[in-house]
Amino acid sequence: MAIDWSECPLIEKVPGKVSGAWVFKGTRMPVATVFENLEDGCPSKKSWSSSP
């Protein structure tokens, strides 16, 4: 199931920023990375603390 992130004001997709991946606005944290980390059992706080 794909999510249409274009309607979410906290998510953006900018060509040339993280290869055009959907990221949290104002960051370089890909949305997909957060979901992948949660699936792997990584707490969400750890995902954010390890991001650039």
N, C-alpha and C positions, 0 to 999 in steps of 0.2 A: 504494500500500500504506500503510495507516494503522497507526500504532504505538499500543498501549495504554499510555500513560505512567502510568496509575494504579497500576501495580505497581512502579514505580521509586521507591525511597526518596529519590533525589536530585532529584526533580522534583515540583513542586506546582502546583495550580490553585486560586487563591483568587479568589472573586468580588470585583470591584472593584480587583484588583491586575493591572495591565497588561491591562485589559479582559477578565479571566478567561482569558487565554492560559496555556498550560503554560510555567512558568518554572523555572529552576534554584533549588532550595530556598534561601531566605535572600537571594535577589537579585531584580532586576527584569529579568533577562536572559531573553527568550523563547527556548525551545528552537529554535523555527522559525528565528529569526534566525541562530543558529550554523550550522544546516544551509544556509540561504540563502547566508551568507557563504562557507562552504566550497565550495558549488557555483560561486560566482563567483570562486573562486581566492584568497580572502582567508585568510591564515593564522589559525588559531584563537586565537593569542595576541593578534592585533590585534583580534579580535572582543571579547575580554574587556577589553582595555585601553580600548576606546572605550565601554564600557557604564557607565551611571550607578551 
